[in-house]
Amino acid sequence: MLHMKISAGLMLATLSAASGVALATDVFQLEGIGAVSRAMGGTAVAQDVGPGGMLTNPSTLSLGQNNREVMVGLDIVTTNIRVRNQTTGETVASQTHDNNRGPYFAPEVAYTQRIGDLTFGIGAFAQGGLGTEYGKTSFLSRANNGVNSGLENSSRLLVLDIPMAASYRVNDALTIGGSVDAMWQGLNLDLLLGFDQVFDLITSNRATGALVGALAGIPNLRGAHFSLTKSQMLGSGVDAWGYSGRLGMNYQLTSDTRLGASYTFKSEMGDMKGDATLTAITDGGNVALPGKIKIQDFQMPAKLNLGVNHRFTPQWSVAMDVSQIFWKEVMKDIKVAFVANGGGDLNILLPQNYKDQTILALGTSYVLNPQWTLRAGARFATQALRKETLFAVIPATPTKHLSFGFSYNLAPSSRIDFAYSHALREKMDNQRLPNTSDPIEVKHAQNNVTLNYTLSF
């Protein structure tokens, strides 16, 4: 385990030019892994998208033309997130305030090798995450009764996936594959809850423990703030290791039509643990309680993918994927367990109640000449978040994307793949306790650029 942590840290340090993580747009997951898939709307189930395919459908590794490939790449994501207080009209944008923010950089690296009918692959990918940084002077840092806490409101979640995949060509029509994935996730979070939010959690039995009475007994309590953040390039306030895996198949239905299917299993992650500070906000100032914190049972969901790829001409092909992501099973509550160093505990269930998400991805590819291949795509998803449980620091709301990209062959054995994806602006509001005190409106759009270099030998 120590070796895995060191390897993952070195990989991130080598490939990340700045702090942060891609802010995912299928809730906490990127809309396609690798530039080929990303340019085609995230489609990857029934076509060769390069080594990155092992993170969607490992059976596609058998579709490649080369015996060995090495791929390195980088995602660069810039976000445009703005929150408006619907009562006062105040607004705040998520901007660079600390080492949490971006633009976000996410690494991709993979190696594949074919031996007869068997193809192996190993990689490391930023599967997704989220990030916001609102600073310490906006209305989000203001507790009840107009008390300014002077404390940050921010978030950064990084999910790193390290798949070890294999694909087998059963016959000329059928390929099957699977992977076992080591996973790491780290979270930074600064979150202020007004006293009305705290009271709502207590009365609904969502806040329990010895510290509940202590907090309620503090004179003129106006709010409570959790901080579990390391203000470092690669640091996370809490983190955990775990595992997942997936199965996949491809079937050549006709000479021009291929069908694909894959299933990713729900992750089995340990509780994210680390140091934290619980701060009581009062009229007379802040009272800080350092301690230990756990974010319990925070999992990535199972996912079912079905896809088809059809070639109209030797140069032109189209792809369509339909995916179902089972968020409902894993994102009912965010479970927080805090133990103060001086004694006393506080357990909080922050409601989320995500819905399962259905995604339609469309993509097309055209070989212009031996050097250039052009691609484009679109992606449409149902909304997984519910507006009544929206947090300003977890605005994973975009559901519609447009994309384009290309491949350029530098030589017969090397190429560059590029993709640009735009998440159309999504608007959502929340006017209910306990996840917001004042009614808020969140607007979120973003741009994503992906660049890969692949060497075949």
N, C-alpha and C positions, 0 to 999 in steps of 0.2 A: 504493500500500500504506500509506503514511503517513496518507493521508486516511482510509482504512478504519479504521486503528487509532484515530485521533482520534475518528471518528464513533462507533465502538463504545464507546470509553471515555466519551464524553459521554452516550450513551444509557444506559449502566449507571449512571453517576453520577446522572443525572436521575431514573431510575426505581427505584433501589435505596435504600431508607431506612436500611439497615444492611448490614454485610458478609455475605458468604456466598452460597450457591447452593442451589437445591433439591436435596435428596438424592433422587436418582431411585430408582424402585422397579421398573422393568423393567431391572434391573441399573443401568446408568448413565443410563437414559432415563426421562423423565416418562411417567406412564400417561395420556396424552392431553394435547393442547395446547389451551388455552382452556377457559373455564368450561362451555360447552355440551357439549363432548366429555367433559371430566372428570366432569361430573355423570352422564353416561350410560356410565360404566364405561370411558371412553376410546374408545368407538366414534366413527368419523369417516370411514369409507371410502365409505359410500353415502348420505350425507345432508349437508344444509347445516349446518355447525357454525360459520359465520362465517369471518372472515379467517384464523383459526388453522388452518383446514382445509388451507391451502397447505403445511403442514409434514407432513401425512399423505397427502392425495390432492388435488393441485392442481386436478383436474378439478371438484371440488365448488364452486369459485369461481363457476362458471356457474349454480349452483343458487340463488344468492341472488336476492332480489327487488328489490334496490336497485342503482342505477347507481354510486354511490360510497359507501364506508364507511371510517371511521377507527376503529380499536380500540386502546385502551390497557388494560393490565391488570397484575396482580401475583399471583404465587404466594407463599403464606406456608406454610412447612413447619416443623413441630416434630417432633423425633425422640426416641425413647426407646430408647437402645442401651445394653446392659449386658453386660460381659464378666466371666466367672468363671474363675479359675484352678482347674482341677479337682483339682490336687494339694494346694493349700493352703486352698482354699475362699475365698480373697480375691476381691473383686469391685471393678469400677470402672465408672462410668457416663460416657458421653460428655456433657460439660457445657461451659458457657461458661468458658473459661480465657483466651482471647486473641481477636484480631480475625478468627480463622478461623470462629468459631461464630455461632450464630443465636439466635432462630429465623432460618431462611434465607429470603431474599427473592429472587425471580426475576422479571425483567421480561418483558412481552409488549407489542409494539406492531406495528401493521400498517395498511396502506392498500390498498384495492382500487378499481378503476375499470373500468366496462364501456363498451365502444365497439362498438356493434352486437352481433355474435355473439362478440366477443373480450373477455375479461376479464383485466386485468393485476393483479398484486399484488406488494407488497414488504413485508417485515417483519423484525423482529429478536426472537428468542425464546431464552430459556434452555432449550435442549433437554434438559439434565439435568446430572448431576454426582454428587458425593457429598461427605460431610463428617463428620469425627469430631474430637473433642478430648478426650483422656484426661489431659492435664496431665503433670507430671513427677515425681509422687510415688507412683504406683501400681506394681504388680508388672510392668506393661508397660515401665517404665523401669528395671527391675532386670536387670542382666546376670548371667552365670553366677557361681557361688560367692558369691551374695548381694550383689554389688557394686551399689550404687545409683549410677546414672549422673547423676541430676539433670537429665536431658534430656527434652524433650517427645516425646510420641507423638501424632501428629495427621495429618489429611489434609484437603484441599479440592480438588476437581476441578470446574471450571466449563466447560461446553461451550455456546458461543453460536452460534446458527445464524441466518444472514441470507439468507433465500430471496428470489429474484426469480422470480416464477411467472407463468404464463399459462394460461388455459383457453379452449377454443373449443367453441361449440355447433355440432356438425356438422349435426344435425337435431333434431326434437322429442324423440327418444329418446336420442341419443348425445352425450356431451360427452367431450372429451379434454383433457389438461393435462400440464404439465411444469414443472420448476423447475431453476434453477442456483443453488446455495447457496454463499456464502462462509461459512467456519467458522473460529472461533477457539476454542482450548482453553488453559486455564491450570491448573497444578497446584502446590499446596503440599504438602509431605510431610516429616514427621519420623518416622523409623523406626529402632528399635533392634533389632539382631540379636545374639543371644547368640553366644559363641564356638562352641558346638555347632552353631548354624545356619550360621555362617561356615565351619566345618570341613566340614559336609555339602555346602555349595555348592562348596567347593574340590575335595573328593574326587569329586564327581559332574561335575566339569569345567564347572560353572556359574559359577565365579568364576575369571577369568584376568587376566593383566596383571602388570606389574612390581611393583605394590604388594602382590600376594599374598604374595610372599616377605618383603616388609618387614613386613607385618602379622603373618605367622606367626612372625617373629623377635622380636617385641616381648615382653619378659618378662612373665609373668603376664597375658597378654591375656585379658579376660573378655567382650569384645563389641565391636561396631562400630556406630556410629550415623550415619545420613545425615540431613542437614538441608538441604532446599531450599525454604525458606519465607520469604515476605515478610509480616511481621506488620502488614499494612495493609488498609484497607477493601476496595480493589479490586486489591491487588497479588498477583502469582503468582510463585513462585520460578522456574518455567520455563513457557514458553508457546510457541505456534506457531499459524500460519495454514494454512489449506488449503481444500479445496472438496469438494462432493458434489453430488447432484442426484437427482431422482425423476421418474417418469412415472406417470400415472394415467388412469383412464377411469371413466365412469358410464353405465349403460344402463337406461332405463325399460322394464322387462320387461312390466309391465301398468300400468294407471292407478294402482294402489296399491302396486306392488312395484318397487324399484330395486336393481340390482346394481352393485357397485363393485370396483375392483381398483387397486392401486398397488404400485410397487416403488421403494425407496430404495437408491441405490448406496452401496457401501462408501466411506467418506471417503478422501481422499488428503491427509493432514496431514503437514506437515514435522516433523522432530524437535523436541521441546520442549527448549529450551536455557536455561541461566542459571547463576548462581553457586550453589555448594553447599559444605558443610563435611562432611568425613569425620572422625569422632572415634573414636579408639581408646580403649576403656574398659579400664583396668588396676587392679590392687590399689592402685597408688600414685597414681591420679588419671587425668584425661582428657588425651589428646594430640590436638589439633585440627589437621587438614590442610585449609586452604581450597583451593578449586579451581573448575573448571568442570565442569558435568554436562549430559548429554543423556539424555532419555527417548526412546528410538528407536522409530519406527514404531508409535506408539500411535494406533490408528484406531477410529472408530465403525463398527459393522457394517452390512452390507446387510440389508434388511428387505422381506419380501413380505406384503402385506395383501390379504385378500379380505373383502368385506362385503355385507350385504343389509339393506335397510330396507323394512318393510311397514307400511302404514297400514290399521288395522282400521276406524277411523271418521275423519271429518274432524278430530277432536280428538286421537285416540290413535294413536300409532305405536310400533313396536319396532324395534330394530336389533341386529345381531349381526356382529361382526368376528372373523376368525381370522387370526392373524399368525404368521409364522415369522421369528425374528431369528437371523442367522447369526454368533453370537458365537465359534464354534469357530475360524473363519478368522482373527479379529483378536486373540484373547486367549489365545494359547498361553503366552507369557511376557511379563513386564514387563522390558524390556531397558534396563539402566542402564549408561552409559559415563561414568566419572569420570576427570578428569585433574587431578592436584594442581598447584598453582601452582609448587611447588618441583621438579616433575618426577615422573614415574611415573604409571601409569594403572591403572585397575581396571574390569573389565567383568563385569557380573553379569546372569544370567538368573534372574529370580524366577518359578518355575513358577505358572501359573494354570490352563491346560487347561480353559477354560470349555466347556460344552456348548451346542449350539444350543437356542433357547428357543421353545416354542410357547405362544401366548396366545389364550385365548378371552375376548372382551369382549361383555357383554350390556348393553343400555340400553333405556329406555323414556321417552317424552315424552307429556305430556297438557296440552292447551290448556284451562285452566280457564275463562278469559274473555279479553276483548281485552287485558287488562293482564298477566295472570299465566299463565306456562307452568311446569309442574312436571316434574322429571326425576329418574330414579334409575337405578342400574346396579351391575354387579358385574364383576370381572375375575379370571381364574384363569390362572396361568402355571406352566409347568414350571420347575424350578430349574436355572439356568445354572451356578452355582458348584458346585465340588466341595469337600466338607468337608476333604479332605486337603490342599488348597491355600488354605484360608481364612486371610486376614489379619485381625487385629482392627481395623486401620485401613481395611479395605475390606470392610465388612459389608453389601454390597448384596444382601441375602437375601430381602426380602419378595416373596411371590408371589400373595397373595390380597388383594383390595380390595373394599370396599363404598362406594358413593357416592350422593349426592343433591344436588339444586340446583334453581334456578329462574331464570327471566327475568322482569323487571318492566319494562314499557314506560312510561318517564317521559313520553313524547310520541310521536306517530307517527314521529318521526325519531330517537329515541334510546331506549336501553334499558340496563339493568344486568343482567349475567349473574353468577350466584354458583354455586359448587360446593364441596362438602366431600367429601373422600375419606379413608378410613381404611384403612391397611395393617395387616392382622391380624398379630399377633405371630408371628414366625418364629424357630425355634431351630435352630442348627447348631453342631457341635463339630469341632475339629481336634486330633488327638493326634500329628501327625507332623511331623518336620523336612522341609524347612528353614523353613517359613513361621511356625512357632511353636516356642518352646523348651519351655515348659510346656504341657501339654494345656489347651485353652481351650474354653469354651462361650459362644457369642454369642447374645443375644436381642435382637430388633430389631422395633419397631413404630413407626408414625408417623401424624401427622395432616396433611392438606394442605387449605388453603383457597385458592380461586381467585376473584378478582373482576375482571370486565371491564366497561368502559364502551364502547359502540359508538354512533357518530353516523353517520346516513345523510343524504345530501344529493344 
